[in-house]
Amino acid sequence: MSLEITINDEIKKAMLAKDQVGLRALRAIKSAMQVARTAEGSNGTLTEAQDLQILQKLVKTRKDSLEIYKQQNRPDLAEKEQEEVEVIERFLPKQLGPDELKAEIQKVMAETGATTMKDMGKVMALANTRLAGRADNRSISEMVKGLLG
């Protein structure tokens, strides 16, 4: 079942349950997918990788907003963002923990023969494709820098 169908089903369930938080987050997902599908240069369909990218972008945006709201001492808005993050993350694959991420990156480094910071591009390219949806690019980048540096 495609993510779009799943999201539509979840929207219906949220409407019936009068779940405003879930409905708000699900509509944001649906809207972002619609924008991506109708963007110039798009063929009108989304791949699974594109779906994951959209979800990750939505989570990242909300986490960034969450930090800003905390700094601005706006716990009401921060709470809304956190609730939406939790709803959106339900559709992402299980995120890797630090130890699992380190092990995966070490495998990639062994495959590419990376030993210095000059090899970071090769490692990042392969790691980003292999770990798509299971780790964000920032944590991958920090781990690679730590292991190569």
C-alpha positions in Angstrom: 0.0 0.0 0.0 1.4 3.4 -1.0 2.1 6.1 1.6 -0.5 8.3 -0.1 -3.3 5.8 0.4 -2.2 5.2 4.0 -2.2 8.9 4.7 -5.7 9.3 3.2 -7.0 6.4 5.4 -5.4 7.9 8.5 -7.0 11.3 7.7 -10.4 9.6 7.6 -9.7 7.9 10.9 -8.5 11.1 12.5 -11.6 12.9 11.3 -13.9 10.2 12.8 -11.9 10.3 16.0 -11.9 14.1 16.1 -8.1 13.9 16.5 -7.1 17.5 15.7 -3.4 17.0 16.2 -3.3 14.0 14.0 -5.5 15.6 11.4 -3.2 18.7 11.3 -0.1 16.7 10.8 -1.6 14.3 8.3 -2.9 17.1 6.2 0.5 18.7 6.2 2.0 15.4 4.9 -0.7 15.2 2.2 -0.1 18.8 1.2 3.6 18.3 0.9 3.2 15.2 -1.2 0.7 17.0 -3.5 3.2 19.9 -4.0 6.0 17.4 -4.8 3.8 15.5 -7.2 2.7 18.5 -9.1 6.1 20.3 -9.1 7.7 21.3 -12.4 9.7 18.4 -13.7 7.8 15.8 -11.8 6.1 12.9 -13.6 3.1 13.0 -11.3 4.1 10.1 -9.1 6.4 9.8 -6.1 8.8 7.0 -5.3 9.3 5.6 -1.9 12.5 7.4 -1.5 10.8 10.7 -2.4 8.1 9.9 0.2 10.8 9.4 2.8 12.5 12.7 1.9 9.2 14.6 2.2 8.6 13.1 5.7 12.1 13.8 6.8 11.9 17.3 5.6 8.6 17.8 7.5 10.1 16.4 10.7 13.2 18.5 10.4 11.2 21.7 9.8 9.1 21.0 12.8 12.1 20.2 15.0 13.7 23.5 13.9 10.5 25.4 14.8 10.3 23.5 18.1 13.8 24.8 19.1 12.9 28.3 18.1 9.7 28.2 20.1 11.6 26.9 23.1 14.1 29.7 22.8 11.3 32.3 22.5 9.6 30.8 25.6 6.5 29.7 23.7 5.7 26.3 25.2 2.2 26.3 23.6 3.6 26.4 20.1 6.5 24.1 21.0 4.0 21.5 22.2 2.0 21.7 18.9 5.2 21.1 16.9 6.2 18.2 19.1 2.8 16.6 18.7 3.1 16.9 14.9 6.6 15.5 14.9 5.3 12.4 16.8 2.5 11.9 14.2 4.8 12.3 11.2 7.5 10.0 12.6 5.0 7.1 12.7 5.3 6.9 8.9 9.1 6.9 8.9 11.2 3.7 9.4 12.6 3.1 12.8 15.5 5.4 13.3 19.0 4.0 14.0 20.6 4.5 17.4 24.1 5.9 17.7 25.7 2.4 17.9 23.8 1.1 14.9 24.6 4.2 12.9 28.3 3.9 13.7 28.3 0.2 12.7 26.5 1.0 9.4 28.9 3.8 8.6 31.9 1.7 9.4 30.6 -0.9 6.9 30.3 1.8 4.2 33.8 3.1 5.1 35.2 -0.5 4.7 33.5 -0.9 1.3 34.7 2.4 0.0 38.2 2.1 1.5 37.8 5.5 3.2 40.5 6.5 5.7 40.8 10.3 5.5 38.6 13.3 5.4 39.3 13.5 1.6 37.1 10.4 1.3 34.1 11.9 3.1 32.2 12.6 -0.1 32.3 8.9 -1.2 31.2 7.8 2.3 28.4 10.3 2.5 27.1 9.5 -0.9 26.8 5.8 -0.2 25.7 6.3 3.4 22.9 8.7 2.5 21.4 6.3 0.0 21.8 3.3 2.2 20.5 4.9 5.4 17.7 7.0 3.8 14.8 7.3 6.2 16.6 5.6 9.0 19.0 8.4 10.0 19.0 12.1 9.2 21.8 13.6 7.1 23.2 15.7 10.0 23.8 12.7 12.2 25.3 10.7 9.4 27.6 13.7 8.6 28.7 14.1 12.2 29.4 10.4 12.6 31.4 10.2 9.4 33.4 13.3 10.5 34.0 11.7 13.9 35.2 8.4 12.3 37.4 9.9 9.6 38.8 12.8 11.6 
